[in-house]
Amino acid sequence: MNDSFWHRLEALVAGAELEIDRPRGSAHPRYPEVIYPLDYGHLLGTTGGDGEAVDIWLGSIPAHPLTAVVCTVDLVKKDVELKLLLGCTKQEQQTILQFHTGEHAGALLIERV
């Protein structure tokens, strides 16, 4: 993956305030059976593929470096998004990938090397 892509994503993260609105262990507001395995939120003042703020997953690595992105497709919502993974270990990245994969959804993980 091109270094300028990652540097621009880092600049986007650095220039925005992070808001966690679904802490680890909390239920999805519309689907109570869906439990968030890690902190999930968004970057205030940004715009993602769904017209809302850019989504982020926050892992356990201190200082929360940008470790990967996950591209998701949801046939129920009929949308495609790019979600940023900040400070996520390899195991946390796989947990997030599984979270976004199901009967009507799929995901592709792109790790930063």
Secondary structure as UniProt FT lines:
FT   HELIX           3..14
FT   STRAND          18..22
FT   TURN            24..25
FT   TURN            32..33
FT   STRAND          39..43
FT   TURN            44..45
FT   TURN            49..50
FT   STRAND          54..58
FT   TURN            62..63
FT   STRAND          66..74
FT   TURN            75..78
FT   STRAND          79..86
FT   HELIX           90..99
FT   STRAND          105..111
//
